[in-house]
Amino acid sequence: MPVDLNNERPLAWDSATLDADTKAMLDNLQPNILRAHVREHLSVLFVRFNDVAEGRAFLRWVATTKMKSARKHMQEVRDFAAGRHRGTPYVGIGISKAGYRDLGHSVEDVREFGDPVFRDGMKRRVAEVDDPPVEEWDRAFQREIHAVILIGDAEAEPVERLREEILGELPDSARLLGEERGQGMRNPAGDGIEHFGYVDGRSQPLFLKDEVDREPKEHWDPAFPLSNVLVPDPFAPNPVRHHGSYLVFRKLEQNVRAFKEIERDLADTLGLAGVDRERAGAMLVGRFKDGTPLTLKPKPGGGPVANDFTFDGDDGSKCPFAGHVRKTNPRSFGREVLMARRGQTYGERADEPWDDSPPENRPSGEVGLLFMAFNSSLLDQFEFTQQSWANNPGFEVEATGHDPVIGQGERDIKVAFPKAWGKPELSGPQAQVAQTVTMKGGEYFFAPSLAYLRNL
Ligand code: HEM
């Protein structure tokens, strides 16, 4: 029986009754798609091949000697939780449409990818998502990237070792065009945070029964069908069993100093004092720094980071419609748009991102997010989120503004903020907050099945 990607019931990957096609799917799927792989230390290598046979041989070697399957990863997570040994590092591969051409697939072949946006590549989609012109991207991303190799682990040493080994095997005909290094950051509570200091990565579509079972789900159902992230791999030996996922990569630089000034100025404008000042930034993100959803509480604090909520009954007086998490997941609709986010922060800084040190002490560049997400349709998920939600000041409710965190394009309309949490009185109309996240380049990739890579 072909794998039913639309099954609404989360996947019991370890069930004794799992059918043969689903087992084969998990044995041939890359890790980090259905379940996030630990990647506190991360190296992202961007490669160009230039020789069909050598490019194929290299990817085959990486796949057969360095990569594990999604199922192996799930077993490793279980073993580790049971107090047995640590898992092995993550190695993932994504291939761009130019990469498929360079590996010997014809133009007609590449049309088998259903996603038109993947077939275009990110450089040709600048206008649609209001990205900066390609000439302004970091040099490596201006070039034609064929593949991305992701190497991640909880420790630095295995990443360094694997990186050396993999680069050592890169054929002379190939080029390493660039590399990005990711490095996880945590707050004192141990939660992963991004550079503005907010807990990140909490809300995810979950696909596996053991992950879904651990979540409270009175208001928000975190379980999603595989169809949110998986598609049959068109070039694999058996696309009924062999699946892949579209991977969007974007280097997003964060001007932390400017964002902290904006938080401070907004708190001043609204006359917020003491702990209430925290609400300024929370109105931009939709959560407080500690992850507390603004639609649930007027102040931060109170236990583990909640995700069992919707915005039903919140007319924008608690969490503004433009708040980043409300824009990118309105919750009462658009479930098919949600992607599996697998990004990592980059860049080193001397200050502590979560404390209340003044803006002057914050970095104004060179730090940010290596945004990565798995999609079954880049057009209907990543691009839709960026274009129709984040960049659209009239989404859901007219004139509520761009996504203050990731919105791109002219922020020409004025907006108003609730003066007190849950109260109707609004501030006077004011200019939208300035853009503090700048896209520095990226590409669209397909993360093929291991069956494809091993057969190259
Ligand atoms: C530097 C850039 C970005 C920053 C600082 C950022 C920050 C955050 C934070 C703090 C959260 C809350 C944590 C959570 O709910 O898991 C979040 C959630 C989220 N972000 Fe971003 N983000 C960035 C880029 C993006 C981009 C480019 C997209 C998609 C186009 C995106 C989509 C989402 C989604 C879908 C959620 C989860 C919303 C939910 O399910 O409630 N983010 N982000």
Residues whose N, C-alpha, C, O or C-beta is under 5 A from the ligand:
A	BS01	HEM	E194 Y198 V199 D200 G201 R202 S203 L252 V325 T328 N329 L369 F371 F382 T385 Q386 I406 V437
